[in-house]
Amino acid sequence: MKGVSVESAARGMTVPRYLLLASVLLLALGGLVMIYSASSVSDYVKLHDSAYHLKRQALWLLGGAVLAWAVSRIDYRAISSSRWFVYGGSLAGLVAVFFVGVEKYGGRRWLSIGPLVIQPSEYAKLGCLLLVAAWVVEWQRGRLATKDLYGRLCVVLAPVVVLVMLQPDMGTTLSILAAVFVVLVLGRLPVIQLAAIFGAGAVVSAGLVAVERYRFARFLAFLDPWKDPLGGGYQIIQATYAFGSGRFFGVGLGMSRQKFFYLPAAHTDFIFAIIGEELGLAGTLAVVAAFGVFACAGLLIAMRCRDPFGKVLAGGLTATIVVQAVMNMAAVTGLMPVTGIPLPLVSAGGSSITFTMMCVGMVLSVSRYGARGPVPVKAVRHEAEGGKRAVSGERRRDGWTRPPRAVGGSGADRRRA
């Protein structure tokens, strides 16, 4: 970044930072309102507490906000230094799920720690992203060969993918692989190699769908939900009813009919359908716009970061959240098969909200400390007595700038230089 001072670079991060915070605040607070609306009836009937999920989500959101604030105050490079700890801890959690995990909805994906129920696969995304981002930057700097980069990716991703698929949870597996692929794209790997990776991933995904009966049933329901209206196509049909009832401005906040035990997972995976029913097309477009602002703000922070690692990390974390949101909204509207992925910041779920807020905190950390990144200074102008002289300097590892060598001077000076 030529001729841009640290102060001006920091000022360039201010507007994207506020836009990012505004979009997160809108989605999170709007999510609390919609979680209460979508879950109050079932909570009252089943638990005699209509605000059960609202209170739980509010506590998770408060904890996530504190976590995001704490992470944003720490230099992201210091956080990255513990990436193996994050990856190893999440991997241990994925293994522990098979021994002491909680089984719900036909899968064993959660760990119960006292009153908390966490999903280790959410944090496995973060561990994988931190590792891949660091290796991509090493590859960019010529310190890592391409074959070694791919070898490391296979070694790190293989156990995570296998463990998550055994839960089974193909939706989360796809979101992890999509996040890693986005980081590779941001790292500017050769297009031919990226196309080959995408093609291989598509073939493997198709094979995994074909060999498992329930996944194949979901795919058939996606093609024609009315072939099995009480089975695989039930959720899609009920979501379609919700969107159709909402029209442009919706039936009114709290007035959904689908939440009366018609639409399963109304407060989690299918909360976007309740938004469409109660707030109509206007409400759903507001959610899409908020995620659009979030994406633009995060990518602006990535582009304006002076540190290559910060660029890749901020872009990858932003894209991870946005891709997950797109996958959820596409599944609920029938544009892709149901994957079981929650809508970030909006759906109920402690692991989802804390993971998302950690990502937000790290993007904010990049916006705060990325302007001070270790960038080599190629040329600076120095005003000296008798006129301007071009000089060059370089930034030391400790962040200070070495004094430039003078141009000209006596012959003895030049010989000493």
C-alpha positions in Angstrom: 0.0 0.0 0.0 2.1 2.8 -1.3 2.1 6.2 0.4 -0.6 5.4 2.9 0.2 6.1 6.6 -0.9 4.0 9.5 -3.2 6.8 10.6 -5.0 7.1 7.2 -5.3 3.3 7.0 -6.8 3.2 10.4 -9.3 5.9 9.4 -10.2 3.9 6.4 -11.3 1.0 8.7 -13.7 3.2 10.7 -16.7 3.2 8.4 -16.6 -0.5 7.6 -16.3 -1.3 11.3 -19.4 0.7 12.2 -21.3 -0.9 9.3 -20.3 -4.3 10.4 -21.4 -3.6 14.0 -24.7 -2.1 12.8 -25.6 -5.1 10.7 -24.7 -7.5 13.5 -26.8 -5.6 16.0 -29.8 -5.5 13.7 -29.6 -9.2 12.9 -29.0 -10.3 16.5 -31.7 -8.1 18.1 -34.1 -8.9 15.3 -33.3 -12.6 15.8 -34.3 -12.3 19.5 -37.7 -10.9 18.6 -38.3 -13.6 16.0 -37.1 -16.4 18.3 -39.6 -15.4 20.9 -42.3 -15.1 18.3 -41.5 -18.5 16.7 -41.0 -20.5 19.9 -43.4 -18.9 22.5 -46.3 -21.2 21.6 -44.4 -24.5 21.7 -42.4 -23.4 24.8 -45.6 -22.6 26.7 -47.2 -26.0 25.7 -44.2 -28.1 26.4 -42.3 -26.2 29.1 -44.9 -23.9 30.6 -42.6 -21.0 29.9 -43.3 -19.0 26.7 -39.9 -17.2 27.0 -37.7 -20.2 27.6 -35.8 -20.0 24.3 -35.8 -16.2 24.4 -34.0 -16.2 27.7 -31.5 -18.8 26.7 -30.7 -17.0 23.5 -30.4 -13.7 25.3 -27.9 -15.2 27.7 -25.9 -16.8 24.8 -26.0 -13.5 22.9 -24.7 -11.6 25.9 -21.9 -14.0 26.4 -21.1 -13.9 22.7 -21.1 -10.1 22.8 -18.6 -10.1 25.7 -16.5 -12.7 23.8 -16.5 -10.6 20.6 -15.5 -7.5 22.5 -12.6 -9.3 24.2 -11.4 -10.9 21.0 -11.6 -7.5 19.2 -9.2 -6.0 21.8 -6.5 -8.7 21.1 -4.2 -8.5 18.1 -5.5 -11.2 15.7 -1.9 -12.4 15.1 -1.7 -13.3 18.8 -5.0 -15.2 18.5 -3.6 -17.0 15.4 -0.6 -18.2 17.4 -3.0 -20.5 19.3 -4.6 -21.9 16.2 -3.4 -25.4 16.9 -4.9 -25.2 20.4 -8.3 -24.2 18.9 -8.1 -26.9 16.3 -7.0 -29.6 18.7 -9.7 -28.6 21.3 -12.4 -28.8 18.7 -11.1 -32.1 17.4 -11.2 -33.5 20.9 -14.7 -32.3 21.2 -15.7 -34.1 18.0 -14.3 -37.3 19.3 -15.9 -36.9 22.7 -19.3 -36.5 21.1 -19.4 -40.2 20.2 -18.9 -41.2 23.9 -20.7 -38.7 26.0 -22.6 -36.7 23.4 -26.3 -35.7 23.4 -28.4 -37.3 20.7 -31.2 -35.2 19.1 -32.9 -35.1 15.7 -31.4 -38.4 14.7 -27.8 -37.3 15.2 -25.2 -37.2 18.0 -23.6 -33.7 17.6 -23.7 -32.0 21.0 -21.9 -32.1 24.3 -23.7 -31.3 27.6 -21.5 -29.4 30.0 -23.6 -28.6 33.1 -26.4 -26.2 31.8 -24.6 -25.6 28.6 -25.0 -27.6 25.4 -22.3 -27.0 22.8 -21.7 -28.2 19.2 -17.9 -28.8 18.7 -18.3 -28.8 14.9 -19.0 -25.1 15.0 -15.6 -24.4 16.6 -13.9 -26.8 14.3 -14.7 -24.3 11.5 -12.7 -21.7 13.3 -9.7 -24.0 13.9 -9.6 -25.0 10.3 -9.9 -21.4 9.1 -7.0 -20.2 11.2 -4.7 -22.9 10.0 -5.6 -22.6 6.4 -5.3 -18.8 6.4 -1.8 -19.0 7.9 -0.7 -21.6 5.3 -2.1 -19.7 2.4 -0.1 -16.7 3.4 3.0 -18.8 3.7 2.3 -20.1 0.2 1.9 -16.5 -1.1 5.3 -15.6 0.4 7.0 -18.6 -1.3 7.7 -20.3 2.0 5.4 -23.3 1.2 5.2 -25.3 -1.9 1.8 -25.9 -3.5 2.0 -29.7 -3.0 2.9 -29.1 0.6 0.0 -26.7 1.1 -2.5 -29.3 -0.3 -0.9 -32.0 1.8 -1.4 -30.0 5.0 -5.0 -29.3 4.0 -5.7 -33.0 3.6 -4.1 -33.9 6.9 -6.0 -31.3 8.9 -9.4 -31.5 7.1 -9.7 -35.2 6.7 -10.2 -36.1 10.4 -12.7 -33.2 10.9 -14.7 -34.1 7.8 -14.8 -37.8 8.8 -15.9 -37.1 12.4 -18.6 -34.6 11.4 -19.9 -36.9 8.7 -20.2 -39.8 11.3 -22.4 -37.7 13.5 -24.0 -37.5 10.8 -24.0 -33.8 9.7 -23.4 -33.2 6.0 -24.6 -29.6 6.2 -21.9 -28.6 8.6 -19.4 -30.5 6.6 -20.3 -28.6 3.5 -20.1 -25.3 5.4 -16.6 -26.1 6.7 -15.3 -27.1 3.2 -17.0 -24.0 1.7 -15.2 -21.8 4.2 -11.8 -23.4 3.4 -12.5 -23.1 -0.3 -13.3 -19.3 0.1 -10.0 -18.8 1.9 -8.2 -20.6 -1.0 -9.9 -18.3 -3.5 -9.0 -15.2 -1.4 -5.4 -16.5 -1.4 -5.4 -16.4 -5.2 -4.5 -20.0 -5.8 -4.4 -20.9 -9.5 -7.9 -20.9 -11.1 -7.4 -24.3 -12.7 -6.5 -25.9 -9.3 -9.5 -24.2 -7.7 -11.8 -25.5 -10.4 -10.4 -29.0 -10.0 -11.0 -28.8 -6.2 -14.6 -27.5 -6.7 -15.3 -30.3 -9.2 -13.9 -33.0 -7.0 -15.9 -31.7 -4.1 -19.1 -31.7 -6.1 -18.5 -35.3 -7.2 -17.8 -36.5 -3.7 -20.8 -34.6 -2.3 -23.1 -36.3 -4.9 -21.7 -39.6 -4.0 -22.3 -39.1 -0.3 -25.9 -38.1 -1.1 -26.5 -41.2 -3.2 -25.2 -43.7 -0.7 -27.3 -42.6 2.3 -31.0 -43.1 2.1 -32.1 -40.1 4.2 -29.9 -37.7 2.2 -31.2 -39.1 -1.1 -34.7 -38.6 0.2 -34.0 -35.0 1.0 -32.6 -34.5 -2.5 -35.8 -36.0 -4.0 -37.9 -33.8 -1.8 -35.9 -30.8 -3.0 -36.8 -31.8 -6.6 -40.5 -32.4 -5.9 -41.6 -32.0 -2.3 -45.2 -33.0 -3.2 -44.2 -36.6 -4.0 -43.8 -37.1 -0.2 -45.8 -34.3 1.4 -45.9 -35.9 4.9 -42.3 -37.1 4.8 -39.2 -35.6 3.1 -41.1 -32.7 1.6 -43.1 -31.7 4.7 -40.8 -28.9 5.9 -40.4 -27.4 2.4 -44.1 -27.4 1.9 -44.9 -25.8 5.3 -42.2 -23.2 4.7 -43.7 -22.4 1.3 -47.1 -21.9 3.0 -45.5 -19.5 5.4 -43.9 -17.4 2.6 -47.1 -17.5 0.6 -49.2 -16.3 3.6 -46.8 -13.4 4.3 -47.1 -11.8 0.9 -45.4 -8.3 0.9 -45.8 -7.0 4.5 -46.7 -10.2 6.3 -49.6 -11.2 8.6 -48.1 -9.2 11.5 -45.5 -9.8 14.2 -46.5 -12.7 16.4 -49.4 -13.7 14.2 -47.8 -16.7 12.4 -49.9 -19.7 12.0 -47.1 -22.1 10.9 -45.5 -21.9 14.3 -48.5 -23.7 15.8 -46.7 -27.1 15.4 -47.0 -27.0 11.6 -43.4 -26.0 10.8 -40.7 -28.0 12.6 -37.6 -26.2 13.8 -39.4 -22.9 13.4 -37.1 -21.1 15.9 -33.8 -22.6 14.5 -33.2 -23.8 11.0 -36.5 -22.5 9.5 -36.8 -19.2 11.3 -36.4 -17.4 8.0 -39.8 -18.8 7.0 -41.4 -17.4 10.1 -39.9 -14.0 9.2 -41.4 -14.3 5.7 -44.8 -15.1 7.1 -45.0 -12.4 9.8 -43.0 -9.6 8.2 -43.5 -10.6 4.5 -41.2 -10.0 1.6 -40.2 -6.7 3.2 -38.9 -8.5 6.3 -37.0 -11.1 4.3 -35.4 -8.5 2.1 -34.3 -6.6 5.2 -32.5 -9.7 6.5 -30.9 -10.2 3.1 -29.8 -6.5 3.0 -28.4 -6.8 6.5 -26.2 -9.7 5.5 -25.3 -7.8 2.3 -24.0 -4.9 4.5 -22.2 -7.3 6.7 -20.5 -8.9 3.6 -19.5 -5.5 2.2 -18.2 -4.2 5.5 -16.1 -7.4 6.2 -14.6 -7.4 2.7 -13.8 -3.7 2.9 -11.9 -4.4 6.2 -10.1 -7.2 4.5 -9.1 -5.2 1.4 -7.9 -2.2 3.5 -5.8 -4.4 5.9 -2.1 -3.8 5.4 -1.2 -7.4 6.6 -1.6 -10.3 4.1 -2.6 -12.7 6.9 -5.2 -10.2 8.1 -6.6 -9.8 4.6 -7.1 -13.5 4.1 -8.4 -14.1 7.7 -11.0 -11.2 7.7 -12.2 -12.2 4.2 -12.5 -15.8 5.1 -14.3 -15.3 8.3 -16.7 -12.8 6.6 -17.4 -15.2 3.7 -17.9 -18.1 6.1 -20.8 -16.4 7.9 -22.3 -15.1 4.7 -22.1 -18.4 2.9 -23.8 -20.1 5.8 -26.6 -17.5 5.7 -27.0 -18.0 2.0 -27.1 -21.8 2.4 -29.8 -21.5 5.1 -32.0 -19.1 3.2 -31.6 -21.1 0.0 -32.7 -24.3 1.8 -35.7 -22.7 3.5 -36.9 -21.1 0.2 -36.5 -24.4 -1.7 -33.5 -23.4 -3.8 -31.3 -26.2 -2.5 -31.9 -29.3 -0.4 -32.4 -28.9 3.4 -29.0 -29.0 5.1 -29.9 -28.3 8.8 -27.6 -25.2 8.9 -28.9 -22.4 11.2 -29.2 -18.8 10.1 -26.2 -16.9 11.7 -27.1 -14.4 14.4 -30.8 -15.0 13.9 -31.5 -18.7 14.6 -31.6 -20.0 18.2 -28.5 -21.9 19.2 -25.7 -21.2 21.6 -22.8 -22.7 19.6 -23.9 -20.9 16.5 -24.1 -17.5 18.1 -20.9 -17.8 20.0 -19.0 -19.0 17.0 -20.4 -16.2 14.9 -19.6 -13.6 17.5 -16.0 -14.9 17.8 -15.7 -14.4 14.0 -17.1 -10.9 14.3 -14.6 -10.1 17.1 -11.7 -11.3 15.0 -12.8 -9.3 12.0 -13.0 -6.2 14.3 -9.5 -7.1 15.5 -8.3 -7.0 11.9 -9.9 -3.6 11.5 -8.2 -2.3 14.7 -4.7 -3.8 14.3 -4.5 -4.5 10.5 -3.6 -0.8 9.8 -0.3 -1.5 11.7 0.5 -4.6 9.8 4.1 -5.4 8.9 4.3 -3.9 5.4 7.7 -3.3 3.7 8.2 0.4 3.0 9.3 0.6 -0.6 9.9 4.3 -0.9 9.5 7.4 1.2 10.1 11.0 0.5 12.4 13.0 2.7 12.6 16.7 2.8 16.2 17.8 3.4 18.0 21.1 3.3 18.8 22.1 -0.2 15.9 20.2 -1.9 14.0 16.8 -2.0 15.9 13.6 -2.1 14.5 10.1 -2.8 15.4 7.6 -0.1 14.4 4.1 0.8 13.9 2.3 4.0 12.6 -0.9 5.3 10.5 -1.9 8.3 12.2 -4.0 11.0 10.5 -7.0 12.5 9.8 -5.0 15.7 7.8 -2.5 13.8 10.3 0.4 13.7 11.7 1.8 10.5 15.4 1.6 9.9 17.1 5.0 9.0 17.3 5.3 5.2 20.7 5.4 3.5 21.4 8.8 2.1 21.6 9.2 -1.7 24.8 11.0 -2.8 27.3 12.1 -0.2 31.0 11.8 -0.3 32.9 8.9 -1.9 34.0 7.7 1.5 30.3 7.6 2.6 29.4 5.6 -0.5 32.2 3.2 0.1 31.1 2.6 3.7 27.5 2.1 2.5 
